[in-house]
Structure formats: structure tokens, C-alpha cells
Amino acid sequence: MVKRRVHVAAAAIISTDGREVLLARRPSNVDHGGLWEFPGGKLAPYETGLEGLKRELHEELGVEIQRAQPLIRIHHEYSDKHILLDVWQVHEFSGEPFGREGQAVRWVPMAELVNYPFPAANLPILKAVMLPTEYLITAEEEDEALFLERLERALVEDGVRLVQLRAKTLDESAYLARAEQALALCRRFEARLLLNGAPELLSRLDADGIHLTSERLMLLERRPIAEGKWLSASTHDRSQLVQAGRLGCDFVTLSPLRTTPSHPEVAPMGWHDFQQLVERAAMPVFALGGMTRFDANHARAVGAQGIASIRDFWK
């Protein structure tokens, strides 16, 4: 059976303080009736994603989009159809949203999103709206005081809210000691800390999640940590992205986009190949490899969640 293909535009409308997102409830007489979703609808013939979204939000919510940016594109297979969700983050709009078609509409705190039932195709959007656009990977720093000073500077001055603690030169006890201090610092600024190491580390320190190396990723047969924790992974090609999706990773880094001083022998994939890989990824993807903040908008335009970097945040 040839499945029908449905192209849908959806909006992640986030409050100005970044703490709430607007949801709409599907009518009881349609597919997935009664479930919550990110507002939007099917594109008309020859509409672009943004054109269709502007029309749908005006018809459904009575608002006019003033500024929006790509967030994530999701391909999802149902038994009878293939859905492409073209999701945009709406930064500015005019009008007060309400259910013009009689549907329930609600501003929901980010922390409560997990309590709402969604169609399966919407689940990666939950991850994307809860994640920032910048992902700091810490540098190999021998001096503990300097490490904490630089981490605090990134949290305070750069506003970093997602941190991966990478310290390959430390043994496990030294790594955990550093992680404990880093976690306390991240907690002060409402940032999340992921440990780059064995999943079992979470039994010794209650960090926010685990980042898997690509080698560890490919050896696993199932998700190694609880659903309530964040799981990310390093990926470099399609097979690793597929494995990350199979394990239920919440997000990944994809590299190298450009040649980097740390791995000059590795050929970069460039923006075109990066976009092709991201298009079929089943989760948010951070661009890694020679990235700076100046690349963030370009990365978003080709489907990335944002950029991951060591050097650009570690001063």
C-alpha cells in the first residue's frame, strides 16, 4: 500500500520569558482527537511551510506571525500515512491567541509538557522547545579553579544553559569531583549538566543526563538511562543517527561541519551534507565542528537545533 504524504506546518509559540509554550487540543472528531499538539495545519498546494503556518495561525488562533525561525522538521510514519511536520519557532506575533474554531488553547509551563498527551509525531518537538540553541562542551582544563571560573563566565556572560562535562584526561574519581562542582554551579544558573562518560555515572551523581561517545552509542542495544534524564550522543554519519533514534536519544551532535584544529585529518561534511543528514534525523541536532555563535542562524536555517562548541564559549 502506498501511503499518502501529508505536509503539516506547526508552531512552537513560546512566551517572552521562555517559560511557557502555547498548545492546542485536537477536536474529538478527528485523528488523535483529545490529544494536545503544537498549533498549525496542512499546507495548501504550492504553499511554503511559513506561508501555510501564517494562514493556519490566523484561521485557528487569530494571530499574525511577525517573526519566526525554523525549529525542526520531523518525518513520521503512521500505519496509513507519512507525515512531514515543518515546525517553526514563533518569536513575535500580534493578537491574543484564542481557539477560533472552538478548540481549547492553553499556555503550558515547559516543566509540565511531559504531563500532556501528544500524537507520536509531536514528541521530538517537545525536546526541541525545551532545549536551548547553544550547547557548551567543556575544554580539557587542568586547573580546577580556572575550570570553574571559565564555566561560570559562560553561564553568566554568555547565558549558556546546556553543558557537557568533557574531561578525558581525568580518572573517574577526579572526574566525579569536578562534576560535583560543575553541577552545583549549573544549578545556580538553572543550566543542565550532562556527563560525558558511562551511563552508570548517574548512579553516583544526580546530573541531568549522559552524553555518549559515538563508540559507546554503537555498542548499546537499548536506552541506558531513565526517560526522565537527558540522553545525547556524538554522531558523524547516517548510521549513527539511526542508532541514536533507535536508542531514544533526546538530541545529538553531528560533526565535523568544518575542519577543526583538534581533528585536522577528518574531512568536514559542509552545510549541504549536514542538512541532508538532519532532514531525516529523529531528534534535535546540534551542529559541531568549527562552530561559533555567528553560525547559529545558518544552522537553524538548515534544520539544526543550534550550535555546539568548545572554543567559542570557553574563554
N, C-alpha and C positions, 0 to 999 in steps of 0.2 A: 504494500500500500504506500503510495506517495503521500507524504504528509503535507498539509497546507502550511505555508510560511506566513507568519504574522509579524509585522514590524510595528513595535509599540514604542512611543516616546513617554518617558516618565520623569517626574521632577522630585528632586530632593530639596525641599524648601526649608532652609534652616534659619532659625531665629537669629536676630542680630547679635545676641550674646553667645551664640553657638551651642546652646544647651538643649534646645528643643527642635523637633522636626515635625512637619505637617503631614499627617496621614489621613487617608480617606477610607471609608468602609465600603466594600463592594455590595451592591444590591443583592438581595436573597435570590432573585430570579435569574442570575447569570452564573457562568462558570466560577467556581470558588466563592460563591455567594456567602456573605457574612465575614469573610476574611478581610484583613486590613491590607492596604497597599500604598505605594507612593503614587500620587495622583498623575493622571495622564490618559493616554488612549491610543488607538490605532491611527496610523498615518493614512491620510488620503493619498490617492495616486499622485506621484510626482512631488509630494511634499518632502522637504528635508526634515530631519529629526527636530531641529529647533523650530522650524515653521509649524510643524504639527503640534509641538508642545505649546507654543504660544496660543494656537487656536483652541486646543483642549483645555488649557487652564482658564482661558476666558469663558468657555462654554460651561465648564464644570464648577469653577471656583469664583468667577467674576473678577479675576486679577489680570494685570498686564505685566508680562516679563519685561524688565528694563535691562538686566544684565545677568547672563548665565554662562556657564562653562561646562564642558564635558566632564562627567564624573566616571562612568564606567559603561561598557557595552557587554551585555550578557546574552549568550546563546543558550537556550534551554530546550530540551526535548521532552515534550509530553507524549502520551500514547498516540494522540491524534494530530499533533501539530508541532511545528518548530517555531519557537518564539525568539525574536531578537528584541531585547529590551535596550533601548537607546536612552541612557539616563543622564540627565543634566542637573548640575547643582545651581540653583537659582540664588544669586547673591542679592539682587534688588528687584522689587516688584512694587506696583502701585495697586491700591484697592485692599479691602479687607476680605480675606478668603471665607467663603461660606458654601454650603452644599446647594448649588443652584438646581441640581437635579434631584434634590431630596435626600442625598446621601449624607451620612454622618461624617463630619470633618473634625479633627482634633489635633491640637499641638501636644506632642508627647515628649517628655524628657528623654534624652539619649539613654540614660541608665535604665529606663523602663521599656525600651524597644523589645528586649528579649521576652517580655511578657505578652506580646501581641502576636496572634496567629497570622501568618502571611502565606500567600502562594509560594511554592518552592522556588519559582524563578526570581522572586524578590529577595531571597536570603543573602546573596552576595552584596546587594545594595546596603543591607544593614551594616555589613563590615565596612563598606566604603564610607558611609556617613559618619561612622564612629571613629574612623582613622584620620589623623592629620595628613597634610601634604608633604611633610618633611620627616625623614627618618634618620636619626643620628646613629652612626656606628662609631663607637669609641676607638681611639687610636691606642697602639701599644705604648703605654706610658709607665716608665719605671718608678718615678717619684710619686708617691701616694698623694702628697699634698698638692702637687701640680695637677694630678689627675682630677682631684675633687674641685680644684679651682677652675679648671677648664670646663668640667661638666656643669658646674654652677653657672659659669658665664654663658654657656649655650642655652641653659634653661631660662636664665633671666634676660639676657640681652637679645638672644635670637628667638626666644619663645618656643624652643623645641619641646615637644610633648610626647615623643616616642623615641626610646633609646634602646639600642642593642649593646650590651656589655661584651665586647670582644677583647680578650686578653689571652692570646695563645701562649705567651711566654710564662704565664703564672701556673704553678701547680694548683691542684684542686683546693687545698686549704687557703692558699693566698687568694685564689680567685673568689672564693666564697666570702672571705674577709672584705675584699674590695666590693663585691656585690652587695653586701650588707650596708656599707656606707653609701653606695650609689643608690640603693633602693630608698634609704631614708631621705636622701636629697631629692630624688624624683617625687616622693610622696609629698614633700613640702610644696612642690610646684604643680601638683596634680598631673604629673607625667607618668607614662607607663614604662616599665623596665623589663626587657626580655633578656634572658640569659643565653649566651651562645655556648652551648655545651650539651651534655647528656640530659635527656628529659628527667632523669632521676634527681637532678639538682633541685627541682621544685619541692621535693620532699624535705629538703634541708633549708630552703629559703623560700618564703612565700612571695616570689616575684610575680609579675603579671603574665609571664609566658616564657616560651622557649623558642630560640631561633636554631634551625637545623642547618648544618652544612649540607651541600649537595650530596656528599658521600653518604652521610648518615640518612638523608632523605631517601636515597635509592635502596637502602638496606631494610627499611621498615616495611611492615605488612599492614599496619593499621595505625590510626592516630594514637600517639604515645602519651598524650596528656588529656586531662578532662576538658569538656566543651567550654567550661567557664573560664578557661585560660586561653591566651592568645598563642597561636602556633604560626610561626613564619618559617621560611626556608630560602636558601640561596638556590637560584636556578640559572641555567645557562642555555637551555635548548628546549625544544618541544617535549621531549620525553620526560624531562624533569618537571615541566609544568603539568603534564598529565599526571605524573606520580603525586605531585603536590595536591592536585584536585582529588585524587583517589584517597589520599590520607585525610582530607578535610582541613588542609591548611587554610588559615584565615586570610593570609596575604603572603606575598613573596617579593624578593628582589630578583631582578633579571639583569644580567650583566655578561660581558662588559659592553656598554653602549659606545664608549670611546676607549682609546688606548690609555692605560694608566701607568704611572711610574712603578707601581708595585708589581704589575704583570705586563711588562712591555712586549713579551713574546706572544701574548694572546691577541688574536685578530678581533677587532671590535665589530659588533653587528651593525651599528649605524641605526638611524631612525627608521628607515624603511623596514628592515627585518624585525626590529623591535616592535613596530606597530603590527606587523603580521602575526607575531607570536602573542602579543597582548590581546588581539582580537578574539582569540579562541581560549584564552585563559579563563579559568572558572572562579577567579578571585581577584581582588585588587592587586596591582603590580606596581612596585616602586622601581624606577629607572636607576641603575647603579653603574658607576664606572666613568670617572671624569665629570661628574655632575656638580653643578653649582646652582644657587638659588635662581640665577638668570635663566636656567633651563626649565624651571618649574612649569611655566605656562606652555612651553612647547611640549613637555612631557604629558601634561594634561590633554593637550590638543590631539595627541596620537593615542590616547586611551589609558595612560598611566594614572595611578593614584597620586603620584608626585615623584619626588626625587629622594634617593638615599645617598648619604655622603659621609666620609670621614673628614677629609681636609677642609671642606667648606664650612663646617661647624666647629672644628677642633682647632682653636687658635690659642 
